C-alpha cells in the first residue's frame, strides 16, 4: 500500500503565501502514445461549479482556482497574481493577465464578480452558495422573506480588468485557503453562462487545463480533453473520461480487469485492496470525517444522554479493523486530525467503546422507544459499515435498530434534504481546505455548506467560530474553544477520521494527491 501522509501547516496570512505557480507537470508525447485515462465517478447530475455536489474531480479538471494548496501546506497562486489584505476583512485579488475561458473570452475581475453574485443570488438556489456567504451583501441576496431587491453583493467591487476587492462580514484569516481548488463556487464562469444557466450546466465552459467535449447526458461518460490555450502548467494527460457507476464495487472490479484506470475503494473492499492491488493501492490521509447524524427534530433524541449513549455503544476500533482494514482512525474530536489544531482526545469517554456505561446512560435518560432505522446511500459499499453500527446499537442498547440503504446517492440526498428521514443517518464531510473552519462551518453554521449533515446550529457556536476565524494563527488552536462548546451539547457522534483510498490500473505509475484528498488528475504519472 502506498500510503501518503500529508503533513500540513495551515497557511493563514498573506505573508505565508508562496509566489510561485503550481509545479510543472506536462511533457511532450508522440502521436502514437495514448495519454488518456478513465476514472470511475458517481453520475454528477449537476456540473456547474457553484451547484455540483459530487463532481469535484471534473470541476478541478475543467476549472482553475485562484490559489492551489500543495501537500506541504504551501499556498501557491494559479489564476491569481496576488491575494492581499491589511485587516483580513477587505481583500484585494489581482489576476494574472492573458488567461482565457475555453470559448476564447478573457478571464477578468468582472468574470469572478458576476460568477460569485450568481452563486449567491437566492432564487438561483445554487447548492454551494454557502461558500460565499461571508461576503458583505450575501444576506441581501438571500432575504428571510420575499424576493431580493438586488442581484449583486455590495462587498464585491471591480477595480479594473484584473483587480477586484472582496469585503467580508468580519475578519477571516482563512480566506486565501477558501480560494483554493476544492471550493468550486469560487470558480469563474464566462459571460455566456449567465445567458442560460441550464444550458451551461449541460456544458460548462471553464478556465482550466481541460475542456469538455460533448454535452452532459445523464449516466453517460463525460470526456474532457487538454485545452491547448491553457495559461497554466500543462497537464500530464491529454484526455480524461469520467465514467459513471451506480455501484463502487463494480468500478473497483473494472480496475482489476483493466477496463478502468482510477477508482475510489468502496468500504467493503478496503480490507482486501492492498492484497488485490499491491503498490497500485493508494490511501491518502485527508480532511474527511464521518458522523452518525441524528434526527434532532425527533424528541427521542433530544436528551444529550441518548446521543452520548449511542456514541459509546459503537465499537469504532473493531469496525475500523474488520470493515476498513485499519485504513481510518476512530474519531476523538469533532474535526479531522489532519486539520491543524484539532484537539485530539477532546471527545473523551463519549467516543470510547463502553457498552455497559452506554446502556446505563440510556436507562438514566429513560430508555428509547420504537424502532431506530439508520439511513445511508446505497451503491457506495457502505452496507457492512451501517449494519455493524445497527448491530452495536441493537446488542448494546437493546434498541430495535436496523440499517436501510437508499436506491442511490440521489435518493438519499433528496430524503435527507427534505427532512423525511426519521432515524440516524449517514453524515460526513470532506473539508475543501485543511482548516478546522472548513469542517465546522459546513456542519455547525446554517447555510455553511452541508445542509442537514447534522443538522444543529447554535448561535454561541457560530460566534465562537467567527472569533477563531479572526485570529491569524498557523496552529489552529483558536478553534479548540469551539470544540468545547460542541462537546457540551454533543449533537451527533463523530465516528472516523477518514483516509481517501484509490486503486489504479497498470496504465498509471503514480497517483498524486493534494491536501483535499482527491487525486490530482492534472499531474497523474502514466506508465511507459
Secondary structure, DSSP 8 states (H G I E B T S, - for coil): -EEE--------SGGG---S----------TT---EEEEEE---S--STTT-SS-HHHHHHH---SEEE-TTS-EEESSEEEEEESSSSEEEEEE-TT-B-TTS-B--HHHHHHHHHHHH-GGG--TTGGGGTTBTTTGGGS-SSS--S-SS-TTEEEEETTEEEEEBSS--TTHHHHTSTT-GGGS---GGGGG-HHHHHHS---SSSEEE-S---TTS-EEEEE-TT-SS---S-SEEEEEE-S-HHHHHHHHHTTS-SEEE--GGGHHHHHHHHGGGEEEEEEEEEEEEE--TTSGGG-SHHHHHHHHHT--HHHHHHHHHTT-SEE--SSS-TTSTT--TTTTGGGGS--HHHHHHHHHHTT---SEEEEEE-TTSS-HHHHHHHHHHHHHHH--EEEEEE-SSHHHHHHHHHHT---S-EEEEEE-SSSSHHHHHHHHHSTTSS-TTSS----HHHHHHHHHHHH---SS-GGGHHHHHHHHHH--SEEEEEEEEEEEE-TTEEE--B-TT-SB-GGG-EE--
